[in-house]
Amino acid sequence: LVSDHQERKGFSEKWGADDIPSTPGFSLTEITEAIRRGQIRALHIIGDSPNFTNGVLGDFLEVVKSLEFLVVQDTFTGVLTETADVVLPSATFAQKEGTYTNLERRVQLYTPALDITGEERSDWEILSYIAKRMGFEGFEYPGPEDVFEEINKSLETYGGISYQRLQSGGLQWPCTA
């Protein structure tokens, strides 16, 4: 809730960031127009969506070609990776360890069924690496459990969820106890 001053203040103090915006960013459907107006000149897309190519987002694919810089972080090649200036290879869900929150708010633990065999990495590893290269501190997570612990400490609705509790099955948020 970026519009809530107290929420922003709490995150600002926790992360040492004084410039947390008070208004939400663009929704997925607003991104196309923002690119067209020149408000977005570079974009980092994580994962692919059928909506990028099925027309639901209008002429999104044509508009992203006008970006000055496009990064696509994905598991498989496709129209977006062919358009991208940089492609970051992301591991498949079957190669990752972490948590997943589904549409019914159920947080579940998943473990890798396959080994990583090439240059692909988990999304959190890629984002942490980029943040560190950009000079940001606080992205030294040893593993996915540490990333989840950050979420747990930052969001009250996840406060009662832990990796240990998820071992026996999924939990729905809000879970504060």
C-alpha positions in Angstrom: 0.0 0.0 0.0 2.3 2.7 -1.3 -0.3 5.4 -0.6 -0.1 4.7 3.2 2.4 7.0 4.7 3.1 4.8 7.7 3.6 1.7 5.5 6.1 3.7 3.3 7.8 5.0 6.4 8.2 1.5 7.8 9.8 0.2 4.6 11.9 3.3 4.2 13.4 2.7 7.7 13.8 -1.0 7.2 15.5 -0.7 3.8 17.2 2.7 4.2 15.3 4.0 1.1 14.0 7.6 1.4 12.5 7.7 -2.1 9.6 5.1 -2.0 6.9 6.5 -4.3 3.5 7.4 -2.8 1.6 6.4 -6.0 1.4 2.9 -7.6 3.3 2.2 -10.8 1.8 1.2 -14.1 -0.5 -1.8 -14.3 0.3 -4.3 -17.0 -2.3 -2.8 -19.3 -1.0 0.7 -18.8 2.6 -0.2 -19.7 1.9 -0.2 -23.5 0.6 3.4 -23.4 3.4 4.5 -21.1 6.0 3.1 -23.6 4.1 4.8 -26.5 4.2 8.1 -24.6 7.9 7.8 -23.8 7.4 7.4 -20.1 9.0 4.0 -20.2 12.2 3.7 -22.3 13.6 0.4 -20.9 11.8 -2.6 -19.5 12.8 -5.8 -17.7 10.2 -8.6 -18.2 10.4 -11.6 -16.0 8.7 -14.6 -17.5 6.4 -14.8 -20.5 2.7 -14.6 -20.7 0.3 -15.8 -23.4 -1.2 -12.3 -23.2 2.0 -10.8 -24.7 1.3 -12.7 -27.9 -2.5 -13.5 -28.0 -3.6 -9.9 -28.5 -5.1 -9.3 -25.0 -2.6 -6.5 -24.4 -3.3 -5.0 -27.8 -0.2 -4.1 -29.8 2.2 -4.7 -26.9 4.7 -6.7 -29.0 5.0 -3.9 -31.5 5.3 -1.2 -28.9 8.1 -3.0 -27.0 10.2 -2.9 -30.2 10.4 0.9 -29.8 12.0 0.6 -26.3 15.6 1.8 -26.1 16.5 -1.3 -24.0 14.6 -4.5 -23.3 15.7 -7.3 -20.9 13.8 -10.5 -20.9 14.4 -13.0 -18.1 12.8 -16.3 -19.1 13.1 -20.1 -19.3 12.2 -20.5 -23.0 12.8 -18.6 -26.1 9.9 -16.9 -27.8 8.9 -13.7 -29.5 10.0 -11.6 -26.5 13.4 -13.1 -26.2 13.9 -12.6 -29.9 13.1 -8.9 -29.5 15.2 -8.4 -26.3 18.5 -6.7 -26.2 19.5 -9.0 -23.3 18.1 -12.4 -22.4 18.8 -13.7 -18.9 18.2 -17.5 -18.6 15.8 -18.4 -15.8 15.6 -21.8 -14.3 12.3 -23.7 -14.8 10.0 -24.2 -11.8 11.2 -27.8 -11.7 14.8 -26.6 -11.1 13.9 -24.1 -8.4 13.5 -24.1 -4.6 11.2 -21.6 -3.0 7.7 -20.7 -2.2 4.7 -20.1 -4.5 1.5 -18.2 -3.6 -1.4 -19.4 -5.7 -4.6 -17.5 -6.5 -6.4 -18.7 -3.3 -3.6 -17.1 -1.3 -2.1 -20.5 -0.4 1.7 -20.3 0.1 3.4 -23.5 -0.8 6.9 -24.8 -0.6 8.5 -26.4 -3.7 11.7 -28.2 -4.1 13.7 -28.9 -7.3 13.0 -32.1 -9.2 15.8 -31.4 -11.7 19.3 -30.0 -11.5 20.3 -26.8 -13.2 22.4 -27.9 -16.1 23.5 -24.6 -17.8 23.7 -20.9 -17.1 20.2 -20.6 -15.9 19.5 -19.3 -12.4 16.6 -18.8 -10.1 14.8 -15.5 -10.5 15.8 -14.3 -7.0 19.5 -14.9 -7.8 19.3 -13.0 -11.0 17.6 -10.0 -9.4 20.0 -10.0 -6.5 23.0 -10.1 -8.8 21.6 -7.1 -10.8 20.8 -5.1 -7.7 24.3 -5.7 -6.3 25.9 -4.7 -9.7 23.8 -1.5 -9.6 25.3 -0.7 -6.2 22.3 -1.6 -4.0 23.0 -3.2 -0.6 20.9 -5.8 1.2 20.6 -8.4 -1.5 23.1 -10.9 0.0 20.7 -13.8 0.3 22.4 -17.1 0.8 19.3 -19.0 -0.4 15.5 -18.9 -1.1 14.7 -19.5 2.5 16.4 -16.2 3.3 14.4 -14.4 0.6 11.2 -15.8 2.2 12.3 -14.7 5.6 12.6 -11.2 4.3 9.0 -11.4 3.0 7.9 -12.9 6.3 9.5 -10.0 8.3 8.2 -7.3 5.9 4.6 -8.3 5.4 2.4 -8.9 8.5 0.1 -11.1 6.5 2.9 -13.6 6.0 4.2 -13.2 9.6 3.1 -16.6 10.8 4.4 -18.5 7.8 7.8 -20.1 7.8 9.7 -22.6 5.8 9.4 -25.0 8.7 5.6 -24.7 8.9 5.4 -25.1 5.1 7.1 -28.5 5.3 3.8 -30.0 6.4 1.7 -28.3 3.7 0.6 -25.0 2.4 -0.8 -22.1 4.5 -3.1 -19.3 3.5 -2.4 -15.7 4.1 -3.3 -13.8 6.1 -1.4 -15.9 8.6 -0.1 -13.7 11.4 0.3 -16.3 14.2 
